């Protein structure tokens, strides 16, 4: 059981979130602008958008978790690129599509090139490149000891 099949993001506004993720290049088969749930195909996993209030009900209908906006929750997502220029290109696209740049890409302490953005619901995404990275035949990042 060494896998993650779905990552669900609870979103406040499905239409806005769907437009944002489609706008920055995530692929799905959804034609409606405001569907009840969305699944994006990625290499290795699926990214899911799920209405936040319904997600709390799915977790526990009798006593759902409290929705809070108290800041950073310790979770980030990452997109690893094969070329340095892809970091800047994606960050520019994120800004154009309504995302917020949290950290302008720069050379970082571990030798790579990295920046962060927030999606319309405040989730943090790192976009990073390192010339030492390798990808397998499925475009999955290979982490070697």
N, C-alpha and C positions, 0 to 999 in steps of 0.2 A: 504494500500500500504506500509506496514512495512516489506519490504524485498529488497534484492539485488539479482537479478538473475544471472548477469554476471559481472565479473571484467575483463576488457580488458587491457592487457599490450602491448603497442606498442614496437615491437622488431626490432632491426637493421638487425639481421641475423636469419631468421626463423629456418634454419637447426640446428644451434648452440643452439638456445633457446629451441627448441623441444627436442633435445638430452639431454640437461641439466635437464629440468623438468621431462622427462621420467626417466632419470637416478637417480633422487632423490625420485622417487616413485609416481609421479602424473600419473593418469590413463586416457588414451584416446583410441579411436578406430582408430586412424590415423596410416596407414601403410606406407605412403609416408614419405620420410625424409625431404621434402621441400614443404609442402602443402601451399595453399594460406591463410589458416586460420586454427586454431586448437582450439578445445574445450576440456578441461580436466574435467572429472566428479569428483566432490567433494561432501562432505556431506553438503547440504544446498545451495551451489552455484556452478557455473561453472567458471573456470579460462580460459580466452581466450587469445591466442597469435595472434596478428594482426600486419602485417607489418606497421612500424611506419609511413612511408610516405603515405601509403594508409589510415591510421587512420586519419591523418590530413585532407586528402581529404574527408573522410566520415563526418568529423565535419563540413567542409565548403569548397566546391570545388572551389568557386570563390576567397575566401581569407582564405586559410588554416592557422591554427596557426603556428607560427615559431617554428621550432625544435631547441632547445638550449641545451647545455651541461654545464649549469652554476652551477652545484652542486645539493645539496639536495633540493627536491621540497616539502618536508613536508608530503609525503605519505609513510607509511610503511604498510607491510602486516604481519600477525602473524600466526604461527602454534603453537597451544597449545597442549602439550603432556600429556599423562596420567601417565607417569613415568619419573623420573628425567633422567635416563640413555638414554631415547629416545632423549633428547636434544643433548647429546654428540654424539650419534650414527648418528643423522641426520646431525649435523655439520661436522662430519668426511666424510660423504657421499657427502655433498655439496662441500667440498674441493677436494675430489677425482674426482668429475664430473666437476670441473672447476670454481666453485663459489669462491668468495673471502670472507674470514672471516673478518668481520668488528669489531666484539667484541667477544672475547673468552667467552664462557658461564661462569657465575659466580653467586654467591648468590647476590641478589640485594636488594635494600632498602625496597621494599614492601614484602620481605620474600620469594620470589620465586627464581627460577634459570633460567637465561636468557642469550642469546647471539644473535648476529646479523650477517647475511651474506648478500652479494650482489650477484644477479644473473648476467649472462653475459651482460645484458643491464644496470646494475647499480641499479636495484630496490632493496630496502632494505627489508629484511624479518627478523622478530624476531622469535626465537624458544624459547619457554618458558614453564616452569612447575611450579606448586604450589601444595603442598599436600592438600590444602583446596578446590581446584577446583572440580566441579562436572560436569558430562556430561549426557545429556539426552539419550533416546533410539536411537537417530539418530546421536550420537557422537558430538552433538553441545554443546559448552561450555555454562553452565548455569551461568548467572550473577545474583546474588542475592543481594538485598539492604542490 
